Amino acid sequence: MTDKLYDYPKYYDIAFSWNITQEIMIYKKIFRDFVDFPVKKILEPACGSGRFLVKFAREGYEIVGYDNNRKMVDYTKRKVTEAGLNDKIKVVKSDMKTADFDIIFDAAINPINSIGYLHSDEEIVAHFCNTASDIRKGGVYVLHLSCAWEDTTAEAEDAETWSAERNGIKINTTWKILYDDKEQNLSVQQGAMNIDDNGKKLKLEETHVLRLWTYEDLKRLVKKSGKLSLKAIYNEDRQRLPLDTEIIGEMGNLFYVLKVI
């Protein structure tokens, strides 16, 4: 199968359309607690189909999102226009490895481990440096990601399956970790969509290779950037975790608050 999930942005948008109100609340809390000035302008790398762009814009923020897939960018631009939010949202084609902007933002967000598509230390540090340079001193970059599991057997069995429907299109999605390569710091994962588009059936299945995170590794790369400092960690229940917590994958996706120094 050569078709990519990202090459079908309409289906991708439906499949990943779960309610993100809780995530938005966490980001807003972090902005209030860790930024000494009003957060008005936000940057979102790897913005995909623009779920966070639209939600933040409707909350009154100005936000710029970028993605490296032209089909996804074009889809998201149409979505923004249809929502009447062109005055609040800008969508551009760019890549996390090299993206840099003339605009200065108050904060940036990177939801659901999108940063994991950067594999090497060099790519990650360059991204940290470029992104930090686009944020006001004292602003924050919030990463939402999960670290490597301690129990790899349980990890392999922890496939996520969910369903979504819109305009007669029904999609069943499964996402699972196939295996972790700890020597290369990579996690090999599989995403699959079974799509019923008003009677037309389609299956999309592909392998994704992401960075395999450990907490120590993340801290090391943040420090190496010289432009960011880890200030806090929150879980998805909005509970703050001490920075000396032993972080493992079984804890799920966590929010890492990086402050621009």
C-alpha positions as CSV (number, residue, x, y, z in Angstrom):
1,M,0.0,0.0,0.0
2,T,1.6,3.3,-1.2
3,D,-1.3,5.6,-0.1
4,K,-0.5,7.6,3.0
5,L,-2.9,8.5,5.7
6,Y,-1.8,12.1,5.4
7,D,-2.6,12.1,1.7
8,Y,-6.3,11.7,2.6
9,P,-6.8,14.8,4.8
10,K,-10.6,14.6,4.9
11,Y,-10.5,11.0,6.3
12,Y,-7.6,11.9,8.6
13,D,-9.6,14.9,9.9
14,I,-12.6,12.7,10.7
15,A,-10.5,9.9,12.3
16,F,-8.7,12.2,14.6
17,S,-11.8,14.3,15.5
18,W,-12.1,13.5,19.2
19,N,-12.9,16.2,21.6
20,I,-9.8,18.2,22.5
21,T,-11.4,20.5,25.1
22,Q,-9.4,18.9,27.9
23,E,-6.1,19.5,26.1
24,I,-7.0,23.1,25.4
25,M,-7.8,23.6,29.1
26,I,-4.3,22.3,30.0
27,Y,-2.5,24.5,27.5
28,K,-4.4,27.6,28.7
29,K,-3.6,26.7,32.3
30,I,0.1,26.4,31.4
31,F,0.0,29.7,29.6
32,R,-1.5,31.4,32.7
33,D,0.9,29.7,35.2
34,F,4.2,30.0,33.3
35,V,4.0,33.1,31.1
36,D,4.2,36.5,32.7
37,F,2.5,38.3,29.8
38,P,-0.7,37.6,27.9
39,V,-0.5,34.8,25.4
40,K,-2.1,36.0,22.2
41,K,-0.1,34.5,19.4
42,I,0.6,30.7,19.2
43,L,2.7,28.6,16.8
44,E,1.8,25.0,16.1
45,P,4.4,22.8,14.3
46,A,3.0,19.8,12.3
47,C,-0.6,21.2,12.6
48,G,-2.2,18.5,10.5
49,S,-5.8,19.1,9.7
50,G,-6.0,22.1,12.0
51,R,-8.1,20.9,15.0
52,F,-6.0,22.9,17.5
53,L,-5.8,25.9,15.1
54,V,-9.6,26.2,14.9
55,K,-10.2,25.6,18.5
56,F,-7.6,28.1,19.7
57,A,-8.9,30.7,17.2
58,R,-12.4,30.3,18.5
59,E,-11.0,31.0,21.9
60,G,-9.7,34.3,20.7
61,Y,-6.1,33.5,20.0
62,E,-4.1,34.2,16.8
63,I,-2.3,31.1,15.6
64,V,0.0,30.0,12.9
65,G,0.3,26.3,11.9
66,Y,2.6,24.6,9.5
67,D,2.8,21.1,8.0
68,N,5.1,19.5,5.5
69,N,2.3,17.8,3.5
70,R,0.9,19.9,0.7
71,K,-2.4,18.1,0.6
72,M,-2.9,18.5,4.3
73,V,-2.0,22.2,4.2
74,D,-4.4,22.9,1.3
75,Y,-7.2,21.0,3.1
76,T,-6.6,22.9,6.3
77,K,-6.6,26.3,4.5
78,R,-10.0,25.4,3.1
79,K,-11.2,24.3,6.5
80,V,-10.1,27.6,8.0
81,T,-11.8,29.6,5.3
82,E,-15.0,27.7,5.6
83,A,-14.9,28.4,9.4
84,G,-14.5,32.1,8.7
85,L,-11.3,32.3,10.7
86,N,-8.8,33.6,8.1
87,D,-8.3,36.7,10.3
88,K,-7.1,34.5,13.2
89,I,-5.3,31.6,11.5
90,K,-2.5,31.3,9.0
91,V,-1.5,27.9,7.6
92,V,1.8,27.4,5.7
93,K,3.8,24.5,4.3
94,S,7.1,24.0,6.2
95,D,9.1,21.3,8.0
96,M,9.9,20.9,11.7
97,K,13.6,20.4,10.7
98,T,14.0,23.9,9.2
99,A,10.9,26.0,10.0
100,D,11.6,29.5,11.1
101,F,9.4,32.6,11.1
102,D,9.7,36.4,11.1
103,I,6.7,36.5,13.5
104,I,7.4,36.4,17.2
105,F,5.0,34.2,19.1
106,D,4.0,34.1,22.8
107,A,3.9,30.3,22.9
108,A,4.0,27.2,20.8
109,I,2.4,23.8,21.2
110,N,3.2,20.3,19.8
111,P,0.3,17.9,20.5
112,I,0.2,14.1,20.4
113,N,3.9,13.5,19.8
114,S,4.1,15.2,16.5
115,I,7.7,16.0,17.4
116,G,8.4,12.3,17.4
117,Y,8.8,12.5,13.6
118,L,12.1,14.1,14.2
119,H,14.5,11.2,14.7
120,S,18.0,12.4,15.3
121,D,19.5,14.5,18.1
122,E,20.6,17.0,15.6
123,E,17.1,17.4,14.1
124,I,15.5,17.8,17.5
125,V,18.0,20.3,18.8
126,A,17.8,22.4,15.6
127,H,14.0,22.3,15.9
128,F,14.2,23.4,19.6
129,C,16.5,26.3,18.7
130,N,14.5,27.5,15.7
131,T,11.2,27.3,17.6
132,A,12.6,29.0,20.7
133,S,13.9,31.8,18.4
134,D,10.4,32.4,17.2
135,I,9.0,32.8,20.8
136,R,9.3,35.8,23.1
137,K,11.7,35.4,26.0
138,G,9.7,34.0,28.9
139,G,7.2,32.3,26.6
140,V,6.7,28.5,26.5
141,Y,6.9,25.6,24.1
142,V,4.6,22.8,25.3
143,L,5.3,19.3,24.1
144,H,2.7,16.5,24.5
145,L,4.4,13.1,24.2
146,S,4.8,9.7,25.8
147,C,8.1,8.0,26.8
148,A,9.2,4.4,26.3
149,W,7.3,1.8,28.2
150,E,8.9,-0.1,31.0
151,D,6.9,-3.3,30.3
152,T,7.3,-3.9,26.5
153,T,4.9,-6.8,26.6
154,A,2.1,-4.7,27.9
155,E,3.1,-2.0,25.4
156,A,2.7,-4.3,22.4
157,E,-0.7,-5.3,23.6
158,D,-1.9,-1.7,24.1
159,A,-3.4,-1.0,20.7
160,E,-5.7,1.9,20.6
161,T,-8.9,1.5,18.5
162,W,-11.6,4.1,18.0
163,S,-14.4,5.0,15.6
164,A,-15.6,8.3,14.2
165,E,-18.3,9.4,11.8
166,R,-19.2,12.5,9.8
167,N,-21.5,13.1,6.8
168,G,-22.0,9.4,6.2
169,I,-18.3,8.6,6.4
170,K,-17.5,6.0,9.0
171,I,-13.9,5.3,10.0
172,N,-12.5,2.7,12.4
173,T,-8.9,3.4,13.3
174,T,-6.3,1.3,15.1
175,W,-2.9,2.5,16.3
176,K,-0.3,0.3,17.8
177,I,3.3,0.0,18.6
178,L,5.0,-2.8,16.7
179,Y,8.4,-2.7,18.5
180,D,10.9,-0.3,19.9
181,D,14.5,-0.1,18.8
182,K,16.3,1.2,21.9
183,E,19.7,1.2,20.2
184,Q,18.5,3.6,17.6
185,N,16.0,5.4,19.8
186,L,13.2,4.7,17.5
187,S,9.6,3.4,17.9
188,V,8.0,1.6,15.0
189,Q,4.3,2.0,15.0
190,Q,1.4,1.1,12.7
191,G,-1.7,3.1,11.9
192,A,-4.7,1.6,10.0
193,M,-8.0,3.0,8.9
194,N,-11.0,1.0,7.7
195,I,-13.1,3.6,5.8
196,D,-16.7,3.4,4.7
197,D,-17.4,6.5,2.6
198,N,-21.1,6.2,2.0
199,G,-20.7,2.7,0.8
200,K,-17.3,3.1,-0.8
201,K,-14.8,1.0,1.1
202,L,-11.1,1.8,1.6
203,K,-8.4,0.6,3.9
204,L,-5.3,2.6,4.6
205,E,-2.4,1.0,6.6
206,E,1.1,2.2,7.1
207,T,4.1,2.1,9.3
208,H,5.3,5.2,11.2
209,V,8.8,5.5,12.7
210,L,9.0,7.9,15.6
211,R,11.6,9.0,18.1
212,L,11.6,6.7,21.1
213,W,11.7,9.1,24.0
214,T,13.1,8.7,27.5
215,Y,12.8,11.4,30.1
216,E,16.5,11.7,30.5
217,D,17.0,11.9,26.8
218,L,14.4,14.7,26.5
219,K,16.0,16.6,29.3
220,R,19.4,16.3,27.7
221,L,18.2,17.6,24.3
222,V,16.3,20.5,25.9
223,K,19.5,21.5,27.8
224,K,21.6,21.1,24.7
225,S,19.5,23.6,22.8
226,G,20.7,26.3,25.2
227,K,17.4,28.2,24.5
228,L,14.9,26.2,26.5
229,S,14.5,25.1,30.1
230,L,12.1,22.4,31.4
231,K,9.9,24.0,34.0
232,A,7.0,21.5,34.6
233,I,5.3,18.3,33.7
234,Y,1.5,17.7,33.7
235,N,-0.5,14.6,33.1
236,E,-3.7,14.6,31.1
237,D,-5.7,15.0,34.4
238,R,-4.0,18.4,34.8
239,Q,-2.0,17.1,37.7
240,R,1.5,18.6,38.0
241,L,4.3,16.0,38.4
242,P,7.5,16.7,40.3
243,L,10.5,17.1,37.9
244,D,12.3,14.2,39.6
245,T,9.4,11.8,38.9
246,E,10.5,8.6,37.2
247,I,8.7,9.0,33.8
248,I,7.7,5.8,31.9
249,G,5.4,5.1,29.0
250,E,2.7,3.5,31.2
251,M,1.9,7.1,32.4
252,G,0.6,8.0,29.0
253,N,1.1,11.2,27.1
254,L,2.4,14.0,29.3
255,F,2.7,17.8,28.8
256,Y,6.3,19.1,29.1
257,V,6.5,22.8,29.7
258,L,9.7,24.3,28.1
259,K,10.3,28.0,28.8
260,V,12.3,30.2,26.5
261,I,15.4,31.5,28.3
